Amino acid sequence: MKKSPFRDRLLLLAFLLVLLVFGALVLRMYRQTPVPEEKVSTVQEEPRRLREVRLYFGSADGEYLGSETREIEDCPEETDCIRSMVQALVNGPVSDLIPVLPLHTIVRSVTVDGGTAVIDFSRDLISAYPGGSSSELLTVYSLANSLAENFPHIRQVQIIVEGEPIESLNGHVDLRDPVQADFRFSRPPNGSSKETSEAEAGGEGHPPTVLPERD
C-alpha cells in the first residue's frame, strides 16, 4: 500500500506545530524565571588604627628640644611602630620647630634589646649632616627622648649606620655607647621651663660625652 504524500505532509506539519508550541512554552517559562541578582560583596575594610606619639625637634634658636604630637599607624610589631616614629622625625616638624635629621635619611632597621633601641640609618645621616656640637646634642636626644616618651621601657638608643657602629655624627658627640634619654634637653609643650626633673625624665640623666675638637 503506497503512502499518501498528503498524509506525510500533514504529519510533518503536525510535528512542526508541536515543536513550535513546545518552544513557545519553554521561551515563556524562561522569560518568567527571575534572573538571580549578582551578590555584591559587603565586606568592609577595618578602619585604620592610629597611635598618637610625641616627637621632639629642635627649637628655632637651637638651645633646646620642643615637642609636637603626631599620629602614626598602629602596628602589631613594636619595632614597626618605632620605625614609623623615627621616620616621622626624619620627615621633620609641622610647626616652627626645626628638623633634627637630614631629610633623605632612611631608617634601615630597628631592633630592641632590653631597654635599648638600636636604630640603623642609611649613610645620609652622616654625609648630609650639617650641624655642629649643639645640633648633634639635639639630634641624639631627640631620638632618645622621643623613644622614651612613647615607649617607656626603652631608656636608651644606639645609633648605627649601614649596620656598623659609629663614633659620632659630625665629630662632636660620642656615640660609641648607647645614649640614655635625658629630658633636661627638652622644654615642656607650654614652654614654662627649659628643664624637667630627673624623675620626669624616667631615670638618671647624664651629660653626653663630647669628643675633643679635631685638629
Secondary structure, DSSP 8 states (H G I E B T S, - for coil): ----HHHHHHHHHHHHHHHHHHHHHHHHHHHHS----------------EEEEEEEEE-TTSSSEEEEEEEEE--SSHHHHHHHHHHHHHH--SSS-B-SS-TT--EEEEEEETTEEEEEE-THHHHT----HHHHHHHHHHHHHHHHHHSTT--EEEEEETTEE-S-SSSSB--SS-EE--GGGB--TT-S-S---HHHHTS------B-----
